[in-house]
Structures are given as structure tokens and as C-alpha cells.
């Protein structure tokens, strides 16, 4: 029954790309250069943005969408999410760099549809924060109705999740890491967290040297025996080679600085600091390292290490030269990152263009996909959102969402389709009731019961 | 000695007795038409006068408000402010007392006026909140929620109404209960819960729990009668639990019942009917024609929250929570908004209301749902909830619509006091702006 209903929704997914002209809207491009915002139109063709400007040439046969009074933005990009995967944390070890969320993508997770209905077109799907060195991560486009493989953002560099502070301390230590509390998993302190990361890169460095020697020998025409492949160290070797991004769950200034210095010592870059709620205290060092910062707009005091979290964090780090994005880490918050960006204007005085960038082009830069998505520019993927009002506000709602030039979400169509869906649901329930009645005393079906994800994730 | 005390008192009086003159603002009373270019006189903590031609009394602190707006302070109908500091640190949490029936516990007296949360969340215009005692597992009555100001020296001075609602996490068919805080999946068993043995067994347990709740009220009623006869006589010993129920039995304090799904809401209404007690429904996750008709017919209000919330079930519409306020309004059901209950999000109360507007609720109704409606629902509309002469001066002076994220709160007046807008977060911001 659940599956049938989902199939109903999946049927809403678009079949083929059309040519569209989104006409006469307020276009917020999130592109560099002025003006970032103007009244104009966007032409969508073959999945790409064919033209954008005050005046455009409408191709023959294009479907015209009148956006008068509406706002058009790039598709929203969430740099921190755990939707669309069957499991999140491999918490049994402190270095889980061999596991990959790519292996557990669930393309039927309803959270994908809901996120998309909130304007999200791309999301960085991360492993959880239980381990100092966590699992591998993947970038997905919210192509609802497609297979797991088809959802993967082709060409986007995958990543790996690291985690600092309370979560890796606590994950294997149910009593909070008290030393004499029985079977505890190392580490139990921030000191130990640093060590776990150093030990892993110590191994990875030696492992990489082995392989480098081997390949050098092969290049010379020798026939050496290849080193043994180590799946744990493979992903860290990729980090050292710059082929895999490092996304670091972090909160306090001390641990952020520690992470940057460990990366300096082993010769890799931290691609993004995630959460990074005390990033404003070490913004200078983050900017100097070149790490991006992906943070919450206004969360605080949900745990000890976020007592100094301030909603001015995003603005402060931006002022100090850090590329900042606002993320959700939450299937609900993910649905209104547009208004989360609005809070960067409120707290710290970002302009509308700067704030919009925090949920579009900045996360695209952080994920290394800014040549494809994140702004409304000719030649980029036609990932677009049409809002009914100024989007950096909770008064706005999403009307239409395009991904790869296809209309994936249309609020009018969604609402128009609800009666049919209700009828279908009723038909299925009636059918089950009838079947239950026939089997006499067969247990009542628990129609529509929520199946919560048993994985509780602490941000 | 007496003189010294008087002197000390005189010293503290300015905080309460400050005379404020808000000059030349557009006043949005919520309960009446907008008054352009008007002034508001605040004296002794109250709104002494409103009008276009008022003259500032001598010695009044003048708040120049040309081009600015005055609104009543906003009220959050579901928080744990003052009781809960850091969710993950047990030592800082005073919610969720142990016991199946703990009506005697009072949120009010555990409110820590120095909780940093007050200073942080109020700056977006929240001048008073319902603070709930929270619920423990397997609880039927969780204690008394209090309506308090978000500023004050002591909980006593913050109090608006100490026993504003008796928290009841209504039973569910899962065998557990919706927590008084934020029930997420009310029909899903709690992690580690014992096997529930099929739906028919769950239903029996559910009905037993409701009966148990009814029995407790019945016992309290017997006690009430006995007390009328026996109080003051030798051998009579008060029962603090039943005593706490008397205001509920007398209809002076509503049961504030957490009920998410249609079945539980309807059963809660039936229960309140049978028990002849007042009811407020907390955190409904779905309504429907049956529920709204009952709520409307019986004049039962609801507290929505958060509007920005995921749908209850996988196959519910994606905008289910966004549209519930509209559904209630169309059916003529009175409602207010609450945060349920993570204190960090209380400052987003106005944006919850804005979301309801985005999905069809008339703007005026959203504004009422954070001002006059909660004041009426919690029985204090004679004192707060609108800009009217004689009411407590809980006021916002803003440069625009308080439900809009971008709007700046220029002054926040709580109980007649022009409160400081600085807090831990603004101080850190200032400090690190200047970091070398």
C-alpha cells in the first residue's frame, strides 16, 4: 500500500525535457557581477539555461510560464543532509572511512520529494557524526522518480565525513566517555579525536607512499608486486591526492583550529567545516586555509558545545572572507532554506544577493559544482525555483521547481492531483478492509502508519 | 530600618514605574483599526493612554517613533523557557517530573529568570510565553504550565498566570503517550518499548489509560466534596495532588491536552465533555471535518506548532502542517501558535505564523494567533494581547511587520519596561567583529 501510494507520487515525475520560457519574473541570479537581481526572463532548453536577461528570444514551441510578480532563483543546494539513505552512522569504529552512503541510497525516501517541494535541487548527503573519521559521502540531485544511480550528481567529487567534539566522544561511550564505564570506544576526549585523525592519515600517508613507489616502478617498466588494497585507506589516500573532499562536523573554535592544523601537517585541504557554529571565532584561520563553512542560521543551546552559537556566524565569517553556506541537517529545515537565508540578512546585515548565495552558489562552490549549478547563468543546468513572493521570507512559497530543465514540482498540479490520490488511497484501503473481512479475524491492517527512521541523528 | 526598606523599594520602583511616551507611531492594536501617527503613554507598567493628541508628561522617557509601528508583544503558547537550558545536559533540564499523576508540580516556581534564553528569544518580539512542565514517559498528568513574561527579576514578578493550564499527554494507541513537548510520531512505539501485541491490544490499553485518567478526576471530585465538609476539622489532611485538580474541576484552569491524531483529539474532546472540564488541544497534527466541527461546536481552542513541521505520515500532503491553521480558521476554530517546545526556536514564532499566511491564512488571523488569541485562550485577554488602554504595556516598536524576518525590533517593552536588546549572542558578535 505504501509502495502503491509512492508510485502514485512517482508518476508525477516528468518524462522528458521541454523548452520553457519563464517570463517577466524577478530573476535573482546569485551570479557574480551586477545586477544580481532584475526583472526578466529565463529560457530553458535541453536541460540547460539557454538564455537569461531582461529581454530574451523565445524559441519556437517553447512553453511559456508567466512569472509576473513571482521570483526566480537558482535551485537551492543543501550542503548537509541525511535524507535519501537507509542508514547514517557506522558507529562501531572510530574510523569508518571504508563505508559509503552511496551504497545505501533510497530513491523512494519521501523526504526527497518534500525537500524538492521546498526548492532544493541538490544535496550533499553525508555519513553521520559518530566517528572521528566517518564514512564516504555523495552529492545527489533531487531527481524524484529516478533510480539511486540516476540521482547521483554526475561528475561531482565525492567526500568523506569527519567529526569532532561531543559526538565522536560520545558515540562509543554511552555514559559520555567516562573512562571507567565499561566497554568504551576510543576516543573519549577531543585530544583523542585529534589522535584518531592523525593515526588514520599516518597510515594513509604510508599506504600512499607504497602505492606511489609501486606505480613509479611500473612506470619504469619494472614488474613489482602490487601492494595490498586497503579499503579503509583508499578513501583517505584519495583525500591526500585531492580526489575526495573532506567535510568536517565541528563546533568549537579549538577543534576547528586543530583540524586545520592537522590538515596542514598532512598536506590536504579541509573542503568544508560543517555546523562550525564557533567558526566566527576563528574565521581568519578558516579563510586562510581556504575551507568553506556550512552552518545553521540560528540554532543554539541544544548541546553543551553550542553555547556560544550565534546567528551572526554566517555574516561574520562572510565578512572575514570565508565562503559560507547555510545548511539544514534536517528533513524539515531543508524545506525552507530560502527563509533560513533571510535570517543572514536579519542577523549581521547581509544583502539579499549575499544571503541567497548562501543557499545556492556558495554551497555549489563548496561542493566543487559551481560550473554546473548554483546560479542562473547561460549554459548552466536548468535547476530553477519559482517563488510566489520575495523568497528570503517565510511569507514565500515554492510554486515550481525545475531540475535539468524538467518540471519536477508544480504546486498547482500537486493540488489538482490530490483528489485523485485520495480516491486511490480510499480504494486501496477499502480493498484491504474487504480482504481482511474475508480472512475473518485476520489482523487489521495498520494503514498509513508512520515508519520513522530508527536512526536518530544528533546534529 | 523602615526608612531603609522604603529607600530600597524606592530604588527598585523605576523599573516598574518608568513613564514612557511613544511618540508619533502607527499603532496596530490588533483588536481595532490602525491608528496613524498616534502616541502611547505607558505608566506604572500599563498602557495609560493612546491617542493622536497626547502630550508627554514631565519626566517621561520619550521614545521617538515617527515612521515606526507599535504592536502588542507576541505570546508563544508552548515553550519550556526558564526550565530547560541545554537539551543534551540533564543537569540543566527541569522538565518531565517522575510519576503517572503529578498535577501538583508547577512550572512557574522552577523558572530561572537569568536563563539566557529569555534575553535571546525575546528580541524578536516575544514578550510572554506559556512555559510547560514537560512530560515523562507513561505519564497521564504532567503538571501546571505557567504564563510568564520574558523579563523579570524573579519568577514571581514574571508571572502573568501561574496555573494557566494542566498538561495532559493524552494516551495513544501505541501504549506510550504523546510527550507534552513535541510528539513526533504519536502512533509509533517509543524506542525500546515492550511489544504491544497487535492493534486490538493497543486499543484496549489506550482505553484503559483514558479510564485511568477519568478515575483520577473522579477521585479528585470526591476529594473536593469531602474537603468542602471536612476542611479545617481534625483528621483532615490535604492531598496536594487532588488540591491541584480543583481549579480544573471548577473550570478555572483548562486541561492542556497533547493530541495529534483525529482519534485522540476526538476522544480528548469526549473525555473533557464527560468530565465537564475546559479543554485546550495542543499540537494537533491533523484536523478534518469531524474534528473541526467538534472543536467549533464546543468552543475548544487549539495550539498549533510548529507550522514548519514535517507531515505526520508518509502519504500526507507535503504542506499538511503549513495549512492546518487555514483549515481551523475556515471552520471557525480559535487557535494560537506555539513552539513545541525547544527554546532555541521560540524566537522564530513570528515566522511560523508567516508560513501559515504563505499557505492561505489571512494575515490578520496570523497576527491574532500570536497576540490576542493566546491571551483569550489562556484567560488573560483583560491584561495582555493587544494595544489597549489599561492593559499591561507589552509592546513592540518596529520598523515593519513583526512576522517578517527582516523587520527590526527597535524597542521591546515588557511590563512597561524598555528592556535591553543585548544578549550573550549580540555581545559575542560585537566582540568577534573586532577580533585581531
HADDOCK unambig.tbl for C-alpha pairs under 7 A between the chains (distance, minus, plus):
assign (segid A and resid 5 and name CA) (segid B and resid 315 and name CA) 6.96 0.50 0.50
assign (segid A and resid 110 and name CA) (segid B and resid 314 and name CA) 6.63 0.50 0.50
assign (segid A and resid 114 and name CA) (segid B and resid 318 and name CA) 5.85 0.50 0.50
assign (segid A and resid 280 and name CA) (segid B and resid 432 and name CA) 6.97 0.50 0.50
assign (segid A and resid 281 and name CA) (segid B and resid 432 and name CA) 6.26 0.50 0.50
assign (segid A and resid 299 and name CA) (segid B and resid 344 and name CA) 6.38 0.50 0.50
assign (segid A and resid 300 and name CA) (segid B and resid 344 and name CA) 5.95 0.50 0.50
assign (segid A and resid 301 and name CA) (segid B and resid 86 and name CA) 5.21 0.50 0.50
assign (segid A and resid 301 and name CA) (segid B and resid 344 and name CA) 6.69 0.50 0.50
assign (segid A and resid 302 and name CA) (segid B and resid 86 and name CA) 5.27 0.50 0.50
assign (segid A and resid 302 and name CA) (segid B and resid 87 and name CA) 4.98 0.50 0.50
assign (segid A and resid 302 and name CA) (segid B and resid 88 and name CA) 6.24 0.50 0.50
assign (segid A and resid 303 and name CA) (segid B and resid 86 and name CA) 5.41 0.50 0.50
assign (segid A and resid 303 and name CA) (segid B and resid 87 and name CA) 5.96 0.50 0.50
assign (segid A and resid 303 and name CA) (segid B and resid 88 and name CA) 4.90 0.50 0.50
assign (segid A and resid 303 and name CA) (segid B and resid 89 and name CA) 6.77 0.50 0.50
assign (segid A and resid 304 and name CA) (segid B and resid 86 and name CA) 6.42 0.50 0.50
assign (segid A and resid 304 and name CA) (segid B and resid 89 and name CA) 6.95 0.50 0.50
assign (segid A and resid 310 and name CA) (segid B and resid 425 and name CA) 5.22 0.50 0.50
assign (segid A and resid 312 and name CA) (segid B and resid 429 and name CA) 6.43 0.50 0.50
assign (segid A and resid 316 and name CA) (segid B and resid 433 and name CA) 6.91 0.50 0.50
assign (segid A and resid 332 and name CA) (segid B and resid 309 and name CA) 6.10 0.50 0.50
assign (segid A and resid 332 and name CA) (segid B and resid 310 and name CA) 5.61 0.50 0.50
assign (segid A and resid 342 and name CA) (segid B and resid 405 and name CA) 6.63 0.50 0.50
assign (segid A and resid 343 and name CA) (segid B and resid 405 and name CA) 6.47 0.50 0.50
assign (segid A and resid 345 and name CA) (segid B and resid 406 and name CA) 6.80 0.50 0.50
assign (segid A and resid 346 and name CA) (segid B and resid 405 and name CA) 6.58 0.50 0.50
assign (segid A and resid 346 and name CA) (segid B and resid 406 and name CA) 5.21 0.50 0.50
assign (segid A and resid 393 and name CA) (segid B and resid 404 and name CA) 6.75 0.50 0.50
assign (segid A and resid 393 and name CA) (segid B and resid 405 and name CA) 6.22 0.50 0.50
assign (segid A and resid 394 and name CA) (segid B and resid 351 and name CA) 5.90 0.50 0.50
assign (segid A and resid 394 and name CA) (segid B and resid 354 and name CA) 5.51 0.50 0.50
assign (segid A and resid 394 and name CA) (segid B and resid 355 and name CA) 5.11 0.50 0.50
assign (segid A and resid 395 and name CA) (segid B and resid 354 and name CA) 5.25 0.50 0.50
assign (segid A and resid 395 and name CA) (segid B and resid 355 and name CA) 5.64 0.50 0.50
assign (segid A and resid 395 and name CA) (segid B and resid 357 and name CA) 6.38 0.50 0.50
assign (segid A and resid 395 and name CA) (segid B and resid 358 and name CA) 4.66 0.50 0.50
assign (segid A and resid 396 and name CA) (segid B and resid 358 and name CA) 5.76 0.50 0.50
assign (segid A and resid 397 and name CA) (segid B and resid 358 and name CA) 6.14 0.50 0.50
assign (segid A and resid 448 and name CA) (segid B and resid 313 and name CA) 6.63 0.50 0.50
assign (segid A and resid 449 and name CA) (segid B and resid 313 and name CA) 6.72 0.50 0.50
assign (segid A and resid 450 and name CA) (segid B and resid 185 and name CA) 6.99 0.50 0.50
assign (segid A and resid 450 and name CA) (segid B and resid 188 and name CA) 6.80 0.50 0.50
assign (segid A and resid 450 and name CA) (segid B and resid 313 and name CA) 5.08 0.50 0.50
assign (segid A and resid 450 and name CA) (segid B and resid 314 and name CA) 6.31 0.50 0.50
